[in-house]
Amino acid sequence: TDQIGMRHNAGGGWKRPPLSHSREQRKVREEAFYITTPIYYVNDVPHIGHAYTTIAADSLARYKRLAGYHTFFLTGTDEHGQKVERTAIQRGETPQELADRVVERFKALWRRLHISNDDFIRTTEPRHKRGAAALFQKVYANGDVYLGDYEGWYCTFCETFWTDTQLNQGNCPDCQRPTERLKEKSYFFRMSKYQAQLLRHYREHPEFIQ
């Protein structure tokens, strides 16, 4: 089996320890396998829910490595959003100070749980900003996104919009906190542009969605 855990090097990166079986000793498939956890909000410290999804992803990544797939396992933190900003204000910090403090709790937990992620991404990192900007510019230039209005009942804690029929006496149906009516400009992905190609691909490759 794989050696457990990740090592955090002096340069700030993550390095997974070498596998106990070399690639030469195992048949390596040509297929690549990519898996990611959710990127977790840093408005609070990690809890059992974060551990659950990360352990599940770790188990699958380890299985795929042993099966010979070229596997890349990513996890990280989402350090943007209203609830991150509001939590920072409540604690007398800037959002970046809050993120810098809480992210270390996540990294420490993954080391303690011997999570074998190949990388850890933070949305405030320059490399993430460059990648996100490049992707957006590409899909925008292709006409794949358009600007429109989105309106609904918004739960800041869950960062989710709800319809009138989904609310529970005006509260979020998930966390039961109060919601607020919001209307904002938002970019939408033009899924209809690819409808025919997607449906054809699903018919020709029924194993694509599992």
HELIX and SHEET records of a PDB file:
HELIX    1   1 ARG A   23  GLN A   25  5                                   3    
HELIX    2   2 ILE A   48  LEU A   66  1                                  19    
HELIX    3   3 GLN A   82  GLN A   90  1                                   9    
HELIX    4   4 PRO A   95  ARG A  112  1                                  18    
HELIX    5   5 PRO A  126  ALA A  141  1                                  16    
HELIX    6   6 MET A  191  TYR A  194  5                                   4    
HELIX    7   7 GLN A  195  GLU A  204  1                                  10    
SHEET    1   A 2 ARG A   7  HIS A   8  0                                        
SHEET    2   A 2 TRP A  14  LYS A  15 -1                                        
SHEET    1   B 3 ALA A  32  TYR A  41  0                                        
SHEET    2   B 3 HIS A  70  ASP A  78  1                                        
SHEET    3   B 3 ASP A 119  ARG A 122  1                                        
SHEET    1   C 3 THR A 160  TRP A 162  0                                        
SHEET    2   C 3 VAL A 145  CYS A 155 -1                                        
SHEET    3   C 3 GLU A 180  PHE A 189 -1                                        
END                                                                             
